[in-house]
Amino acid sequence: VLILAKKKRTALNTILYHAFIISFASIMIYPLLWMVASSFKPTDSIFVTAAALLPENPTLANYVHGWQGIGKISFAVFFKNTIFVCLINTFGTTLSCILVAYSFARLKYRLRNFLFAVVLLTMMLPGEILMIPQYLWYNRLGWINTYLPLTVPGFFAISGFFIYQIKTFIERIPHELDDAARIDGCSYYGILVRIMIPLIKPAITTVVIFSFLNTWNNYMGALLYLRKTEKYTVSLALKLFCDPISQSDYGAMFAMSTLSLLPIFFIFITMQRYMTQ
């Protein structure tokens, strides 16, 4: 009897747990589903039939109109700009963070612990504090209205979280592997390339994923440094459909927002197992 009662209690707890998770997940995902469904509705009926999730008369006109872009600039241009910035910044961030994290984890030099503490302190510094000095600096360098402010900083390991994450992975690797590689004639760079990088692929993949996503969704950086419309990234170009003075094309904005989410979903689906590791 006790065993049966325990099994019933366990089954009831499992049902309640899954019911709570499903309910909470439904609340979280509903705005996304509403946006995707609204992208198939005519613009003039989006807010009229806002309570209905499924469109009564589905249409692809929003996707066609949205892909045509703004001011004779196709939305494909904005996607191309975003992919270019993401690839450059992700490569620079990953490479620089690997080098810095490796130096903190394996190399011995003066002020190493102090410098690592400074790196950790930068994680506590709000980005809003740096906006004005960075803008003045980039303006003096003549980088405004270029992609340099969005790509070059990534090559200088400005992400303390990524450095900390890779350093933690490297510290789990036994030092005996370094000694064996050094006996075989490997330099510090040889150890990094031949030993460390193959063993820390999950950490590197996580850095690549989050660096790409952060750059893809970077609205404030594009807003500060890009002036010409043909240089806009996707996150900044989406606001062109919303005009507070005249009529806003919410249908096209929702359609292009849906397309902008596809690369993010693809990355999570294909690289989820590395993030789990």
Secondary structure, DSSP 8 states (H G I E B T S, - for coil): -HHHHHHHHHHHHHHHHHHHHHHHHHHHHHHHHHHHHHTTS-GGGTTTTTT-SS-SS--SHHHHHHHH-BTTB-HHHHHHHHHHHHHHHHHHHHHHHHHHHHHHHH---TTHHHHHHHHHHHTTS-HHHHHHHHHHHHHHHT-TTSSHHHHGGGGG---HHHHHHHHHHHHTS-HHHHHHHHHTT--HHHHIIIIIHHHTHHHHHHHHHHHHHHHHT-HHHHHHH--SGGG--HHHHGGGG--SSS---HHHHHHHHHHHHHHHHHHHHHHHHHHH-
